[in-house]
């Protein structure tokens, strides 16, 4: 017997984008819970105007009284202006639309002029108030929304990770994983790493491709690698999901030197592979460490602080204890997070 019908709308930077492992995990869980699933993608980097018009096409789904609509994952540049029309019509027709927001407004509005930042906050407040529920991943994000658009519709459901079989082997490599962009600080990582004599630290692997529009930054990071470190610092490009468990099993440390960010799915995924982390002391990373342990922090954008942590960790490598691992597996499991969404889906409008 069907539990109901879901439309899941997923924004992607490019048409070549694939379902992330956590999104695939959600789809699997919703199917296990008995939901009939329809998925639609929005591409917001290639043909931005053309694809933002797709919201008008998606309005046809609002004719189905029994369909709950989940927007994974809303961000200001991803959703575009026509989401407002979509949400307005959903309110008129009394349809349930759950918006899942991936990043804080201040993250995306950080470099905008003041008048544009006000527009961004106004736009976000409209999305918040027009949705049936507005889901964020962190308490930090919740507090930001409450500061300009307080509402009882707010919910916190953490960024999940799919449980994996952790391979037991000797871990000898440090790594970075993710789409490379200036905000993620890979240049700081490479610069600091090369302050040490070649071979005195574990090899460093940079897993990931350039984020859309960040191709020049990616290439500049590659050019930073000195000849004497060419055999120690490796740019692998993106790795497939099939290869991820094998690659992550080699890592003794995941380094996340972000300059600014509101949350990180990479952190959940790395720790689910039992890879400890070293991250900048941004609010999300600090909250994660306070709750789960599993790593250490350094001062954001502080080369000397990062260097000090490299020295400490090279002498005394980090590990994730059994207690820490059990706690994060429970809290961040895709099963638990999908169950939290099911509660919202089941609530009456």
Buried (B, 14 or more C-beta within 10 A) or exposed (E): EEBBBBBBBBBBBEEEBEBBBBBBBBBBBBEEBEBBBBBBBBBBBBEEEEBBEBBEEBBEBBEBEEBBBBBBBBBBEBBBEBBBEBBEBBBEEEBBBBBBBBBBBBBBBEEEEEEEBEBBBEBBBBBBBBBBBBBBBBBBBBEBBEEEBEEEBBBEBBBBBBEBEBEEEEBEBBBBBBBBBBBBBBBBBBBBBBEBEBEEBBBBBBBBBBBBEBEEBBEBBBEBBEEEBEEBBBBBEEBEEEEBEEBBBBBBBBBBBBBBBBBBBBBBBBBBBBBBBBBBBBBBBBBBBEBBBBBBBBEBBBBEBBBBBBEBBBEEBBBBEEEBBEBBBEBBBBBBBBEBBBEBBEEEE
